[in-house]
Amino acid sequence: MNDTLKSLDEFQDKLLTLIQSEQNRLGTITEDHLLYRDDIFNALALELLSLQQAANPYLAKQFEQASLNTQSLHHWKKIPGVPTQAFKLIDWSCIPENERSQVFYSSGTTGKDASRHWHHGRSLELYETLLSLWHREHAPWEGGMCRVDECLFLTPSKKSAPHSSLIHMFGTIADSLPPEVSSHFVGNISAQNEWILPLSATIDQLAKFSQSVCIFGTAFLFVHLLDHLEAAGTRLSLPEGSVVFETGGYKGKSRSLTKEKLYQEIESKLGILEKNILCEYGMSELSSQAYDLQSKSDSHFNNGSTTRRLKFPPWARCHVISPETMMEVPEGDTGLIQVIDLANVWSSVSILTEDIGIPHKEGFELLGRAEISEPRGCSLMSEDFA
């Protein structure tokens, strides 16, 4: 292992030690967490950027062409975001090729190449540890919010789809469930590598539940289920206290609905109240996830509002910027979502997404996918990576 890779390894240890120390001190993640302090987060983000520049020749080349250097960037908000498109064009990774043991592909849109986020044993250890820690802060079976006896995942299993970061997340969640909570993956994989939900069998299984259940799935899988119920003229009334965990988008795989409409149909056809729906935001290029803020506040999950505000854990930040100026937009304005993710030790600390959001004092709203392919002012343009 060369000195740069050793330094990245040491950075991961330092980050994990800090997070676990704070967990021991606080017992839960609160606003007193040290990583919510801007000076501490900033120092770590700039340190990681410097290490990644030394380890990733693509990043070093882009900084050189843009006349940038890590010493001139004094704040994490100034770190240029690597466009998600770059992960489709090259293997954007600090992991040596002979040490890469796992790759997550983006689900993408039909006809487009998928992004590739490479991992090895150490990066997966960090990903799974922090994923589980942040999920426990929001899981319905933690903290006495409600009792869930079953977890039903509408996706294929991790074994069936080993290159999906979303399914890997679901598998990690399933592996960490309390022993009294059972889990089932009901999705399949088609010959064309598409996710298939056996609709009739899934509905039959849901109808048999006598205790509360948490249904995990993507928006398009829920739409497939809801459309099948509509076509059959059937409505379910799942046990009181049941929960939905909704994530992902439609990817052109179903009709698209606003969250408000989707949640209304879930309540109408599955009998799960809108206030018991938890939403999550993540992507294959990131190692951290944002959760619905309301899942930690009002009785059960939230007050029924479908205008959900999302928040990343203290080791990540959402930075909403103007695609024209690349400057931060004011609270309440609309811009592109950039994520500074300290858990992305082995790829890129800063990711520029193609998603539109609105920043708020606490959290952000997700509005959907941008219509433009690239921000005009981005100094790290994806076409430069080809």
N, C-alpha and C positions, 0 to 999 in steps of 0.2 A: 504493500500500500504506500503510495507516494505521500508527500507532506500535505498536499492540498486535500486529498481524500481523507487523510487522517484528521485534518482540521474540521472537515465536514462531519466526520464521525464524532468528534469531540463536541461539536456544536449541537448535534442531536442529543448527546448525553446531557449537556448543560441545559438544553430546553426541557427535556423530560424531567430532569431533577428539579428544576424550578417549578414546573407545573405540578408535579407530585408533592413537592414541599408545600405549595400553596393549598393543595387539596387536603393535606394533613392538618395544616394550620386552620383552614376555614371550614372544612367538612363538606363544603359545597362551593360552587362558583358564584361569588358575589361581586359587587362593584369594588370591593376592597382587594380584589385579586391584583397582584403586582403587575401583571401584564396589561391591565387596563391603564396603568401609568404610562403616559405618552413617552416619557424619557427612556424608560426601560424597554418598551416595545420598539422605539426608534433605534436604539443602540443595537438591538438584536437584528432588526431588519437590515440595517446598513452593514453590519458584520456579515450576515448571510449573503447579501448581495456581493460583497467583495470576494467571499470564498467561491461563490458560483461563477463569478467572472474569471477567476483563476482556473476553475475546473472545466468550464464549458467554452470551447473555442468559438462556437457560434455567438455566444453572448459577448465575448471579448471582441470579436470582429465587429459586431453591431455597435458597441460602445466606441470603438475606434472610428468607425465611419461617421458616427454622429457627433464625434469630438466630445464624448462624455467620459468622465472617470468617476469612480465611486467616491473619491475624496471630495469632489465638488458637490455631491448630493448630501445635503445636511439634514434632510428629513425624509421619512418614508413616503410622504405624499409626492415627492419629486422623483421617485423611482419609476422609470418607464415600464409600462406593462407589456409583457410578451403576448402578442395576440394569440388567441386560441388557434387561429389558422396556422401558426408556425408549427404546432404539434402535428399537423396533417402533412407538412412538407418535409420535415426532418425529425430525427430522433433527438428531441430536446431533453438531454439528460446529462447529469454529472456522474452517472454510474458507468464504469468501464463496461464495454460491450460484453466481455466475457464473464461479467458478474451479474448481468441482467437475467432475472429468473421469472419475471412476471410482467405482463403488459396489459393495461386497461385501454380498451378502445372506446371512443365516444359512440353513442348510438347513431348520431348524425342524422342527416336528412337523406332520403332515398337518392342515390346517384352520386353522392359526394363521398370522397375518401374520409376515413375515420381518423380522428386524432389518436395519438399513441402516447401514453404516459407509462414510462418504464419504471419497474421496481426491482428491488432485491430484498433479501431477508431483513436487513436493517430498516429499510424504508417502509416495508409492510408492517414491521413491529411498531414503528412510530404511528403510522396511519391507523392501525387497528386500536392501539392504546388510546389515542386521542379521540377517535371516532366513538369508542365505547364510553369514554368519560363524558363527552358532550351530550351523547344520546341519553345517558342516564339522568341528565339534568332535565330532560323533557319527556321521558317515557311515562306512559300513563300508569304503569304498575310501580313506579317509584314515588316515594314521598306521600303515599296514602291518597293520591288524587282519585284513584278508582281501582277496582279490582278487575283484572283481565285474566281469563282462564285459558284462552286460546289465542294464538297468532296465526293468521292465514295470509300467506304471501302469494299474490297473484302472478308472480314472476316464476321463471324456472329457478332451479336451485343453483348454488355456486358451482357444484360439480358439473352441471349441464352447460353453464355459461361462465367459464372461468375468466373470461376477458372483459366482463362487464363490471365497472367500478360500483354501479348501483346495486347489482346483485351481490357483489362482494360485501358491500355495506350491509345489505339485508342478511347475508349469511353470518356476518360478524355479530349483528344484533341477535339473530336466532341462537347463536352459540352462547351468548351471554345472558339469556333469559333465566329468570328464577326457575328452580327445578319444578315448581308447581304449575308453570305455564308451558303448555305444549305448543309446538309449531309445525306447520305443514306448508310446503311449497307445491302449488298446484299447476303452475305453468309448464309448458313444453317448448321444445325448439323444433321448428319446421325444417324441411330439407333445404330451404333457402336461408336458414339461419335466422328466421324471424321468430319472435316470441308469440306463442299461441296460448290462449286461455281456453281450456275445455269448458265452455260456457254452461252447458246443461249440468255437467257433473259438479261444477263449482257452485251453482245455484242450489243443487240438491244438498251439497255439503253445508252450505250456509243455512239452509232451512232446518237442518237437524240440530243446530247449536241451541242448547238450553241455557248456557252461561255466556257471559259477556265475551266478546271477541274483538281483537284488533285486526283490521284488514289493511295490509300493506300493498301498495301498488302505484303504478304510474297513472297519470291522468288519462292516457289513451286506453289503458287496460280497464279502468273504471268505466270509460265511455262504452267500450265493447260490452261490458257486463250490463250496464244500464240499458243499452239499445236492445240487448237480447231479452231483458225483462219486459221492455216496452212491447217488443214484437210478440212476446208470449202472453201479453196482457196480465203479467204477474207482478205483484209487489211483495217484498219481504218486510217483516217487522222483527229485526234482530233484537236480542235481549237488551234490556235496559243497561246502560253503561257501556255499550259497545262503542268502538272508536275506529276511525279511519286515519291512516297515515298516507298522505298523498304527496307525491313528488314527481319530478320530471315533467316533460311537456308532451306534445302530441306527435311531433316528428312526422307529420303527414300520414300517420297511421290510423287516424279516426277523424270524425268531425271535431272541430275545435270549439271549445266553450270558454266563456269567461269563468273565473273561479266562482263568482257569485252563482252563475247558472249551474255549474258542475255541482257545487255543494247543495244547491236546492234540489237537484235531481237525486243526489245521494240520499238526502233526507226523505224525499218523496218515495223512492223506490226501494231503499234498503232499511229505512226506519232509523237511521243514525242521525242524530241531531247535528245541525251545522256547527253548534258550539263544541261538538265532540270530534271535530275534524282538525287534525294537526297537519300543517304543511311544512315541507323541508326544501331547501335549495342547495344543490351541489352540482358538480360536473367532474368528468374524468380527469381534467387537467389540474384539479385542486386536490388537496388532502384534508380540507376542513369543510364543514357543512354549516349552513345557516338554518335556524329553526324559527318557527312562528313564536314571536315574543309572548303571545297571549297564552301559550301553553304553560307558562309559569305564573300566571296571574289569577284571573277570575275563576269562579267555581267551575269545576271540571276543566275545560280548556279555556274558553273565552266567552264573551258576551254575545256570540252569534254573528259578529261582524265578519263580512267576507273581505274587507280591506285589511289584509294581513300585513303586519310589519315583521320583517325577518332580522335576525341578528346572528352574527358569527361569534364563535368563542373568543376569549380574550387573546388568544394567540393568532388571530386573524382580524383584518379590518376590511370593511367595504368602503371604497372611495369612488364616488360618483363624479364623473368628469364630462366636460363638454367635448363632443367629437370634433369640434371646430378648433378650439383653443387648447385642448388637453388640460385645462385648468379646472379646479374643483368648482362644482355648481353650488349655489346657495341651497339651504334647506328648503324643501318644497318644490324645487325645480327638477327638471328631467335631464338625465344624461346617461352615459354608458357606465356600466358597472366594472370597476377595476377592483381586484381583490389582492391584498397583501397577506400572504399565508406563510407564517413561519414553519408550519408543518411540511411545506414543500421544500424540505432541505435539499433533496436530491434532484430537483428539476428547476423550477423558477419561483422565486419568492414573490414575484409580482405577475399576475395574470390579467390581461385585458380581455374581458368577455365580449360577446356580441349581444348582451342583454341590456335592456333599458330599465332604469330604476329611478326612484325618487328618494333622496336622503332625508332623514328626520333626525331630531335630536337624539332619539334612541331608535336604532334600527333603520331599515329601508323597505320601501315597497318595490316589488318586482312587477314590471308592466308587461314584459314579453321580449321577443327578439327584435333587434334593430333591423330596419329595412336596408340600411347602408351596409356594404360589405366590409369596409375599412374606415376608421376615423381618418379624416384628412390630415390632422396635425400630428399623427403618431410618428415618433422618431424611429421606432422599431417596426417597420412595415413588413408584413408577412412575405411580400414578393421578394424582399431582399434575402430571404432564407433559402430560396430555391437554388 
